Amino acid sequence: MPERQVPFSDVRLPVPDSSSGDINEGDQVEVISRANDQECSGWWPARVRMRKGDFYVVEYYIYDAPFNEIVSRERLRLPNPSPAVPFYRYSLPLPEDVHSIAASLDAHKEFKKVVGANCVLLDRSGSELIVLSTDEGVIKRSTLLSDMHIRALRNKVRLIAMKEEAAKQLEVSKQLAVAYREEFQVREDLIGLAIGAHGINIQQARKVPGVTAVELDEETFTFRVFGESQEAVRKARGYLEFTEGSMEVPRALVG
């Protein structure tokens, strides 16, 4: 059957069991039929005029002139007593910072379960979450829990960002592990000279071609220099390593 849009006012729940119940001449029934080959099938109101075995002659009410048709029992059911189904709708605007994760309906499964909605979907722009239900209480719960759902989405966005950052750091660590590396300590009283004013020496070391990273452990005053070649690492080390030594000067030169 092709897709077709109908107003909510025309939607009803099906009868529990259309095969149960005896149908006799003169009964009001509904017949599964269609007006022509281009239309989709639907339940049409009719009256049983005659019955012979499992076949019935039914008269439709939809035309100015009576229209009769012979149909089998499986095409008949007793009139549907169900009223039109009331559908309630709630639209939750989605902040732009959660659009990336909110685009997947899986992100709203828990929200749908908690509020008890029949249907949760996104609008065409992806900027609103739409809740549909036949129970008005579901809409009230959706309204009350909407802020909590947005916070949960934001937490998921942050967790994904943290996971991606951790993966990047791990990749950097792997690259550093296989690179050339030198590690050396500087005396505490000389660490200020090693760093330089406003960290100028560290900046210079990092600018050396082939140097990939310069780290400083401020608790142990240990520098770690990583690079693509041993020459680059040693050149960067030259900007950072400071030592103190003594030199004897002949007395004649003193003063």
N, C-alpha and C positions, 0 to 999 in steps of 0.2 A: 504494500500500500504506500503510495507516495506521501511525503511529508506535507502536512497542512497545518496552518495556524488557525486556532479557534479562540474566541474569547473565554475567559475564565467562567463566565456565566453559563456557558454551554457544556462545561465539564461536570460529569457525574461519576461516582463510583459505580462499578458494574454490580449487577445483581449477584448474590452469593453463589447460586447454582442455577444456571439458565435451563438445565436439563430436567430439573425436578418440577413436579406439579403436572397435573393432567390438563390438557387443553381440549376444549370441546367446541361445538358449533355455537356461535353467538358470543364467544369470549373475546375480550379486547387483548391484543397481543402486540408484540414488536417483532418485525421481520428484518433480518440482515439482508440488505439489498442495496442497489444503487440505481440512479436514474438513467445512466448511460455508461458506456465503456470508458469515458474520460473522467468520470467522477469516482471518488473513493467510496467504499462501502460504509454503510451506517445502519443504525436501527431505526426503522420506519414504523410509525403507528398504523395498525390495521385491525380488522375484525374478521374472525373466522366465519365464513359462510357455510362451508361444508367440510366434512372430514370423511376420508375413506382410507382405512388402514393407517399407514404412517404418512399419508399425504393430505394436505389441507388446501382448500380454496380460500384465499384471503382477499379482502377488499380494502384497498388503501383509501385514506382520507385526504390525500395531498392534492388531488386534482378536483377541478370543478365537476367533472364527470367521473363516476366510479371507475376504478381500475382494478381488475381481478388478476390474480396470479396463482398458479399451483406451486406449492413449495413443500419441501420435506420437513420433518419434525426438527431436525438439527438447526434449521434456519429460524426457528421460532423461540421466543421466550415470553414469559409473562411480563407485563409492563414494569419498568424499573421504578420502584417507589422512592429511590434515593433522590434527595433534593440536589440542586446545583452545589458543587463543592466550593466553599469560600476559601480563597487563597489570600494570604496576607504577605506583604512584602516589606523588607527592611533593607536600606542601602547604607553600607558602611564605607565612607571615603577612606581611601588608603593613602597615607603620606608617601611622598615621592621616595623617601629613603628606604622604604620597604618594598618598592615595586619589583626589585630584582628577585626577591624570594616569594613574594605574594603572587607572582605570575603562575606558579604551580599550585594546582588545587590540592596537592598533597599537604601543602603548608596549612591548610584550613580544615584538615580532617578532624583534629581534636576539638576545634571550635564547633564544628558541625555536630559532633557527637555530644558535647556538653550541653548545647542549647536544644538539641533534639530536632534539628531542622530536617524537612523532607529533601530540600535541595539547596546547595550553596554553589554559586557560580560567580564568575567575573563578568563585568560589562565589557562591551567591545573595546573600550579604550584601555581596559586593565586598571583603571583608577578607582573603581568601586567594587566592593564585595556585596553581592546581592543574596539575601536570605529569603527563601520562599517556604511557606508552611501553611497547612490548613488549620493550625492551632495558633490562636492569637498570643497565647502564653509564650510560644517560641520567640515571637518578635520582641516581647518584653524582656526575655532573658538575653536575647542578642543585643538589645540596647544596653542592658546593664553590664554585660561582659565585653563590650566592644573595645573599651580602653585597655582591658587586660589582654585581649587578643593582639592589639597593636603593639603593646609592650613585649609580648612573647615573640612577635615577628622581628622586632628590633633586636632582641637578644639573639635570635638565630642569625641575623645579619652580622652582628658583632662576632659571634662564635665562628662563623664562616671566614670572616676577615682575619681573625686570630689564627685560625687553622692555616689559611693561605700564607700568612706572614711567617708562621712557624716552619712551613714547608720551604719558604724562601731562605730562611736562616739556616735550615738544615743543609740546603744545597750549597750555600756559601761556605758552611763549615766543611762540607765534603771537599769543596774546591781548595780551601785553605789547607786541608789535611795533606793533600798531595803536592802542595806548592813548596818552594824553597822557604825556609824559615830560620830565623835566628832569634834567640832569646837571651837577654842580658839584664843585669840589675845595675841600678845607679844608686849611689849612697843617698840617704835621705836628705842630707844637707846640700846635695848637688842637684836634686830632682828639679828644683825651680829653674836652674840653668839649662837642664836637659829639655824641659818643656818649652822654655823661652817665653818672652812676653806675649801674652794672649795666645799661647800655644803655637807660636810661629815656627818653632823647630819641628813640631809634629806635622804641621801643614807642609813644610818644605819636604819632609821625609815622604809624605804621602804623594807629593807631586813628582817624585822620581819616576821616570819611565820604567815600567815593569813591576812597580810595587803595587800589590793588590790590597794590602791592609796594614795598618799600624795600630796596635793595641797597647794600652797601659793598664797594668794592675796597680791601682793606687794604694793598695794595702801592703804590697811587697815591693813596690817601686820597680816592677819588672816590665820591660818593654818586650813586645813580640812583633817582629817584622816579617811579613809574608810577601813573596814576590815570585815573578815568573823566572827569574834567574838569580844565581848566587851573587853576581856582580851588582844587580839592582838592590838586593837586600843589604849588602855590605855598604853600598853608597848611602842608603837611607840611614843605616846604623851610625854612619859618621856624623849625621846631624844631631843625634840623640845621646851618644855616649860621652859622658864626662867623667874624668878621673882626676885625682889629685896626686901630685908627686913633688918631690923636693930635689933641688939641684944646689950643689955646693958652688959658692962664688969665692974666688981668691980674695983675701983680705984687701989686697991693693986696689981691687975694683969696687969694694964696698963704699957707698957714699958718693 
